Amino acid sequence: MMLPALLLLLAAAPGPGAPPPLSLQAALGEASARGPAVLEARARQELARGEVTVARALDPFVLSVGGGGNDPRWSAGVSQRLVVSGARGSRVAASEADAQAAALLQRQALAEARSSARKAYFALLRARQLTEVARRSLSLALQSEQAARLRFETGAAPELDLVQASLARASVQTEVVTREGEQLALSAELAQLLGRAPELPLAPSASPVPALPPLETVLARARQSPGLLATRASLAGEEARLEAARQERWPAINLGVGTEGDGPGGRMVAARATLDFEFPLFGFNQGAISRARAAIELARTLEQNAARGRSAQVLAAHRRLEAALRALALYPEELLPDAERVERMALEAYGAGRSTLTTLNDARRAAADIRTQAIEAEFNAQTAFAELELAAGGALDEN
């Protein structure tokens, strides 16, 4: 009699040192600020900005000095490479387009971080809820075992009922342990997305599923999503690189000025100027031009695929969310209250000897299945909303 009572107390007791609750908005904010993918996108944006500075800079000037026993005794001068064909401006335009694409991809990384964090948040919440369902089932299984023991000891039921009740309780105990392990694993995954230490457990709190936004509104947002705009900026950059490659068929000029010293001791000083031309004589830069054209075709294909795929993603996620919300609405209104009532009636009937243990176990399993399905329905709705936000390229539940 002592072991079932002890297990009943353990099943009902909360875990020691429970972590403070973590709200959804706090999780999304941390993911947007410290998520690994967000930090990487920010670093890439800074790199792209640096490339703009490099493209705007002039080639370094060359300082040359020389001397010897023959005339000229010494010489000194500077030279500068000048590109007068407009290629430099095209290179700057290309780097600026790349920087714009990097900034847009950084915004897309924020959207992806929010989506991933929302999914991980509700995956952990689902695991915690399923653990509670398993603990509730364990509590009921212990009550069933006690009822079977009492009926066996009074001769009202065979020993087989007690053995079956004990096996059912042991099976649920195993499920509780499995659920608790999965909860710890999902907590570590969420912590990694938030930039937190993975060994510290997280406790997400329940959050209502956002309302279904109008499809046309989401489609309009998706057409201006940062990921799609980034493909357009990348295409503009490749077009600017093609123009630069065409302009670089024209010669570049090296302009130099200097002085020379002739005669005894190099005392006869004279000024000298040089003008050199760099000609792309062999091929006329056709290799770079061909490569730039191929890059444009690739960028154009990526843009077209992104536009078509974005609309399909929005439509699919919107339909999933609509169906999930309809299914979710049935549980609190009908299914969960009925499951509670059937479970309570079955336990009372078995304790009073009006039904068999098989009937009680069937009722318990059916009630647990309904609770599990309700949890899965809420998770499916939250996941569909996360996919819809990702397809739209930004938050849909904020003003």
N, C-alpha and C positions, 0 to 999 in steps of 0.2 A: 504493500500500500504506500510505502514511503517514496519509491522511485517515480511513479506517475504524478504524485502531488508535487514533487520537486521539479519535474519537467514542466508541469503546468505553470508553475511560478516563473521558471526561466523563459518560457515562451511568451508570457505576458509582460515581462520586465523589459524596459528599454536598455539599449546598449550603453555602457559606461563611457563618459567623456564624449558625448555627442558633439560633433562640430557645429558651429553657428550656421544658421541657414544662409544660403547664397541665393539671391534673387536673380531672375533671368536678366534684367537690365544690367545688373552689376557684372554678370558673366559676359554679356555681349560687349560691355564697355571695356572690360579687361582684355578680351580677345582682340578688339579693335586697336587697343593701345600697345599690347605686349605679345600678341600672337606671333609665332615664328615666321609665318608666311608674310605677315604685315611688315615685320622688321626687315626681312629680306627685300621686299618690294621698295621700302624706303631707301635702303642702301643702293638699289639699282637706279632709283630716281636721282639720287645724288651723283652717281656715276655718270648718268646721262647729262646732267647739268654740267659736270666737268668736261664732257666731250664738246659741249657748246663753246665753252671758254677756249678749248684747244682749237676748235675750228675757226674762231674769230681771230686768233693770234696770228701775227705775221711770222714768216719764216725767220729764224735768227740770222742776224747779219754776221758776216765773216770778217774777222780782223786778222790781217796777215802782216808779218814783219820778216825781213830777210837781210842778209849781209854777206860779204865775201871779199876776196882780194881783187877781183875784176870789177869793172864797171857794169852795172851800178854798184857802188860800194855798199850802199844800204837802201832799203825800200820799206815803206809802210803804207798800208791802205785798208779800206773797208769796202765790202760789197754786200749788196742786198738783192735777194731774188724777189721779183715782182711778177704777180700773175694779173694780167690786164684783160683776160678774156671773159671774166665773169664766173669762172669756175669756183673761185673762193666763195663768192656769194651763194652759189648753189650748194657748196659743202656746208656752209653755215645754215642754210635753210633745211638741209637734210638732218643735221644734228639737232636743230630746234624741233623738227617734227619728231625725232626720236625721243627728245626730252618730253614733249607733249604726250607721246605714247606711253612713256614710263610713268608719267604722272597719272594718266588714266588707268594704267595697269595697277598702280598703287591703290586707286579707288576700287578697282575690281578685286584686289586682294582683301580690302576691307569687307566687301560684300561676301567673299568666300569665307573669310574668317568668321563673320557673323553667322553664316549658314552652318558652317561646321560646328561652331560653338553651340548653336541652338540644337542641332541634332544630338551632339554629345551630352548636352545638358538634360534633354528629355530622355535620352537613353539611360542616363544615370537615374533620373527620377523614376523611369519605368522599372529599373532594377530594384530600386528601393521599395516601390509599391508592390512588386511581385514578391519581394522578400516578406513584406507585411502580410500579403495574402498567404504565403507559405506558413508564416508563424501563426496566423489565425487558424489555418487548417490543422496545424500541429496542436493548438489549444483544443480544437474540437475533437481531434483524434484522441487526445488524452482523456477528454470527457467520455468519448465513446468507449475507450478502453476501461475506464473506471465503471461505467454502466455495465459493460459486459462482465467485468470481474464480480460486481455485486450480484448480477443475475446468476452467474455460475455458482457463486458461494451459497446463494439461497436455493439453488436447484431449479431456477426458472429458465436456464439456458444451458446448452451443452458447452463442454470445454472448447469445442471447435470455435465457438463465437469469440471466446477470449483470445485464442491463438490468432485468429484472423484480425481481431482488433489490435493486437500487439504488433502484428506485421504491418498493418496500415499505419500505425503510429511511427514505426521505425522507418518506413518509406518516406513519410513526410519529414521526419527529422533529417534524412539525407538530402531532401530537396532544399530545406532551409540552409544547410551548410553550403550547398552548391550556389544558391542564390546570393548568399553573403559573399562568397568568393568572387562572383561575377560583379557584384556591386563595387568591391574594392578595385577590381581591374578597370571598370568604367570610370571610376573616380580619378584614377591615375591618368587615363586618356584625356579627360576633361581638363585636369590640371595642366597638362602639357600644352593644350590649346590656349589656355589662359596665361601661360607664362609663370605658373606657380610650381612650387615643389610637389612632385607627384606623390611623395610618401604621405602628405597630409590629406586626410579624407575631406571630401566636400559633401555638403548636404543641400541639394537643390530643393526649392520650395515649389509647391504647385502654382501654376500660372494658367489662366484661361486661354483657350485657343482663340486667336484673333478672328474677327469676322471675315467672311469671304469678300475680297475686293472685287469691283466690277472688272470683267475681262478686258474691256476696251481700255480701261485705265492702266492696267498692268502692261498691255501690249504697247501703249504709248510710252510708258516708262522704259520698256525693254528696247524700243527703237533708239533711245538716247542713253542706253546703258554704257558704263565706262569701258567694258570689254569690247563692245562693238565699235565705239568711237576710237578705241586704241588701234583696231585694225585699219580704220580709215587713216589715222595719223601715220601708221607704218607705211601705208600705200603712198601717202604724200612724201614721206622721206625717201622711198625708193625712186619715186619720180624725180625728186631733186638730185639724187645721186646719178641718175641717167643724164640729166642735163649737165651736171658737172663733168661727167665722162666725155660728153660731146664737146664741151668747151675746152677740155684739156687736150684736144687735138691741135689747138692753136699754140704757138710757141710762148714760152715764158721768158722773161727778160731778167738777166743778171746785170745790175748796174753797180759799177765800182769806181771809187776815187782814191787817189793815193799820191805819194811823193817819192822821189828817188834822189839819191845823192851820188854824183859822179865826180871824177877827177881826184886829185890828191886829197886824201883825207875825207873825200865825199862832201867837199864844201860847195860844189855846184849843185844846188837843189832845184829840181824841176817837178812840176805837177803832172799827173797822168790820170786819164779817165779811161774806163773800159766799158764796153757794152757787148754782152754775150746773149745769144739766143739759144734756147733749148727746144729742139724740134723732135716730136714723136715720129721720126721718119719711118720706122718699120712698123707697119700695122695700123698706124694712125689711131692708136688707142682702141682698136676694135674689140680686143679681148675684154676690157673693162666695160665697153658699151654693151656687148652681148650679155655679159654677166648681169648688168643693171637691168636689161630688158627681161631676163629670166626672173630676176628678183621681183620685178613689178608684176609679172604674171602670177607668181606665187602669192604675193601680197593681195592681189585682186581676188584670187581664188579663196584665200582665207577670209577676206571680207565678205564675199558672197555666201560662203558656207556659214559664217558666223551669223549673218542676218537671217538666213533660212532656219538655221538650227535654233536661234533664239526664240523665234515665234513658236516653233514646235515645242520647245521646253516650257514656254509659258502656258500653252494650251494643255499640255499633259499635266503639269503641276496644278493648274487651276481645276481641271476635272477631278484629279485625285483629291484635292482639298474639298471640293464640293461634295463628293461622295463620302469622304471621311466625316465631314461635319454632319451629314444626314444620319450616318450610322451611329455616330457618337451621341446624338440627341436621344436615341432610343433607350440608352442604358439607365440614366437617372430617372427617367419617366416611367419605365415599365420593367425592364429586365432585372435591375439590381434589387428593387423592393420585393419582387416576386421571389428572387433567389434567397433573400434573407428570410422570408416567411416560410418557404419550403424547408429550408435547413433547420429552422427552429422547430417546426412542426414534426419533422422526422426524428429529431433528437428526443423530443418529449414523448413521441409515440413509442420509440424503442425503450426508453426508460420505464414507461408504464406497461411494457409487454404487449403493446398493440401492433407492433410491426417487427420485422426481422432485421438482423444486422446488415444483410445485403441491401435492404431498402434504405437504411440509414447511410451506408457508404455511398450508394448511388446518389442520394440527395446531396451529400457533402461534396462529392466530386463535381456534380452539376453546378452547385453554387460556386465552387472554386473556379470552374471553367468560365462561368459568367463574369466573375470579377476579373479574371485574367483577360478575357475578351474586351472588357471595358477599358482596362489599362492599355491594351494594344490599340484600341480604337483611338484613344487620346494621343498615343504616340504617333500613330499613322497621320493624324490630322496635323500635329505639330511638325512632323517631318515634311509633309506636303507643303505646309506654309513656308518652311525653310527653303525648299526647292523653288517655290514660287518667288521668294525674295531674291534668290540667287539668279534666276532667269531674268528678273526685272533689273538686276544690277544694284539693288539698294533696299533699304528698309521700307516696308509697306505698312507698319503698324505705328509709325511716328509721324507727327505733324510736321 
